[in-house]
Amino acid sequence: MRFIDAHNHAQDERLASARDAVMRECAQAQVLFSAVNGATPSDWELVANLAKKYTWVVPNFGVHPWYINDLAKDWQSILIRYLDELPSGVGETGIDGWKREFDPKLQESIFIDQLQIAAERGLPISIHGLRRWGRLLEILRTHPLPSCGFMLHSYGGPPEMIPAFEKLGGYFSFPGFFLTPGREMKLKVFRHVPSERLLIETDAPDQNLPSDLDLYKLTEEEHGKRINHPANISAVYAGLARFLGQDLESLANRVEQNFRYLFAPVLKRRSLPGDN
């Protein structure tokens, strides 16, 4: 059985000292594809290096809304250079209503710039919408979108909005963190996600799974805090399959088809495992 991590940050500095072992364990855990998302221009080269070293890494380059305050004026041209150099998607980008120190209008402007780049190039885009799902829907309704669709990373909006996002080309990515006790409302939303629009992610090293589902233990070297290992993707699949009452292998096959469709513009430009 093969697993796809539709969204993580394997380039994160918290994984630096253990990165080689982490990537080796992902391969051993039958990770077919791992979509590694940049968050700021300063980490795009790390993402690119991972994609060059591991053929199963699918790189994405974007500006996360938490990193908008110190952007260089030429960030768009740098982004386009990375997109030209490697088969890749756009992300992580989006808008955020949790952290108040980032101007909402500036967030939207920078997100729309990246959305336009993805639409013009027909590239998949991984979108963050924490606590701003309604406004995000408004933006997507009024701007050009990639023909292949877009991914709503760690979808936490209400079930009533799913049909509207789906109509626009949205895919909904499930994080293992939603299996944590106390997150039942977020978990139940995924009963309403159409099977042909479902993706699964770790968001590693963030969004820890419940400790009893944590198959690959990992701690942050500096502070000793538990962090998420991207090889835990198999546990995320298993937990969601149990919740949905689905066969694990059938779920894995369906998610692989979905990922291949959304990321087709990237995958067709690369020789990747399982493509023959």
N, C-alpha and C positions, 0 to 999 in steps of 0.2 A: 504494500500500500504506500502511496506517495502523498506527501502533504505540501501545501503551498501556504507560505506566510505572506499575505497580501500587503502587509505594512509593518515595518520595523525600522529601527535606527541602529543597525549593527556597527555603524561608524562611531557611535557615541564614545566619548572619552572614558566613561565609566567601564567600558569593556576593553580598554586599551591593553592592560597587562595580561588579559586572558583571551584576547581576540583569536589567536591562532587555534587554541583549544576549543573555543566556542564554535568557530566555523567548522572545525573538524567534527565536532559532535552534532552539528546540524546535518552534515552530510551523512553521518552514521544513522541519524534519526529519520532518514528517507525524506529529507526536504528537497523537493523537486525544484521549486523556485522560491526565492526569497527577495521580496521587493524592499530594497533598502532606500530609505528616504532621507535626503538632505534636508536641513532646516535653515541653513544660513550659508552664504558664500564661503565662509571660512571652513566649512566641513565638506564642501562638494568634492574636493580633491581626494579626501578619504573615501567617499562613496565611489568615486571613479576607480580608485586603486583596488577596492574590493571587487568591483565588477571585472576588472582586468585579471585579477588573480583567481577568481572563482566563477566559472562559466554559468553557474546556476543563480548568481546574484543578478537581479534586474534593477538597475539603478534608476533613481528618480532624483531630480534636482529642483529644489524650490525654496521659497522663503516662508517660514512659519510665522504666524502673526506675533509670536513672542520675540521675534528677532528683527523687527522692522525699524527700530530706533537708530541703529548705527549703520544703515545700509550705505554703501558707496554709491555715488551718482551713476556709475556705469554698471550697476548690478545686472541690468537686463542684458546688456551685451555679453557679460560674463556667462550668464545663464544660457544664452543662445549658443555660445561657444561650446559649452559642455554638452548641450543637446545635439549639436552638430558632430562632436567628436565621438560620442558613444550612442548606440541605440538605447534610448532612455525615455522615461515618462517625466511628468512635471509633478512636483510635490516634495515635501508636504507644504501645502499652502492653505489659506482659508481665512476665516474670521473667528474671533474668540470673545465670549462674553463673561469669562471667568476672571481673568486678570485685568484689573482696571487701569494699569499704568500704560496701556497701549491705546493710542487714539483710535476710536472706531472708524473715523473717516479715512485715516491713513491706512489702517488695515484693509479697508475695502478697496482703496485705490491700488494698493500693491497686489492684492488678490486678483482684482479684475485684470491688471496687467498680465499676470501669469495665466489667467483663464484665457485671455486673448491669444497668448503665445501657443497654448495647448490647442485651442480651436483652429488657429491658422495652420498648425502643423499636423493636426489630426492625432494628437497624442493623448494617452490616458492621463488623468490628473487625480491626485489623492488629496481630498479636501477635508479640512478641519472645520467643524462648525459648533464647537462647544458653547452651549447656552445661547446660540444665535441661529437656530435652525430656521426660524421663520424668516429672518432677514436674508439668510443664505438662499432660501427658496426664491425670494423676490429677485435677488441678483441673478440667479441662474435662469429665471424666466425671461429676463430682459437683456441677456447678453448671448453672443454666439457661444456654442458649446462644441467640444470635440465630437466628431461623428462616431467614434468608437464608444463614447460614453464617459462617465466619470465615477469615481469611487468616493463614497462618504465614509471616511475612516472613523471607526468606533462610533457608529451611528447611535446617537442618544436622543433623537427626536421622538415625537409621539407617533403611534401607529397610523393615525389619521393622515399624516403627511407622506406616508410611503407611496401611495399611488401617484401623487403629484411629482415626487422626485423620480419615480420609475418612468413616468411618461416622458420626462426630459432626458432619460438615458442613465439614470442613477443605479449604482450597485451599492449594497449595504454590507459593510465589513464588521464582523463580530469579534470583539476582543475577549480573551479569557478572563479579564477582570470582572466582567459581568456575571461570572459564575460565583462571585463572592457573596456570602450571606449579606443581606441588606440591599442587594442590587437586583432584587427580583423583578421590579418594574421594568428596568432596562432589559433584563433577560427576556421577559414576556413579549416585548415588542417584536422580537425575532420570530415569533410564531406567525407574524403577519407579513414577513418578508417573503416574496415569491422565491421558490427554490432556484429559479434561473437568474436571480439577482443577488444571490448570497455569496459573500466572500468571508474568509476567516483570517485573523491576524493575531500576532502577539503584542505588537507595539513595544517590543523589547528595546531597551532595558526597563521601560516603564510598564505600568499597569500589571502588577504582579497577579498571578493566579492565587486562589486559595492555597494555603501551605500544603494541604493534603494532596493537591493535584500537581504540585511543583516537582516534576520528574527530574529536572536538572537544576540543582541548587547552585546559586551564584550570589556572591556578596560584593558590594562596592568596596574596593580596596581602601579608599581613604577613610570612610566612616563606618565600614562594616555593616552597612544596611543591606537587607535582602533586595536584590534586583531581579528582573525577569530575564531568563535565558531564552533566546530565540528558538532553541530546540524544543522548548515546551509546546510548540505548535501542535504536536500530536495529542497532547493532553487537552488543548482547547477544542480540537475536533471531537475527541471522545466525550468531553463534557457537554458540548452542544448536541451531539448525536443522542446522548441519553435524555437530555431535556426535551428534544423534539420527537423522541421515540422513533428515530430513524436508524437504519443500518449504517454503521460507520463507513464501510467501503462504498456504499452507494452515495453517501454524503461527500466523501472525498472525491469520487468521480465527478459528481455534479459541480463541486467547487472548482475542480481543475478545468472543466469545460468553460465555466464562467470567466475564470482568470484568463484563459487562453483567448477568449473572445475580446475581453476588455483590453488586454495588453497585446493584441495581435500586431498593432503597428510597431511595437518594440520587438516582439519575439521573431517576427518574420525577417528582421534585419540581423538576427544573430543565429549562430549554430549552437543550439542549446540541448541539454539532455532531454530525451523523450520526444524529440521533434521528428524522428525518423518514422 
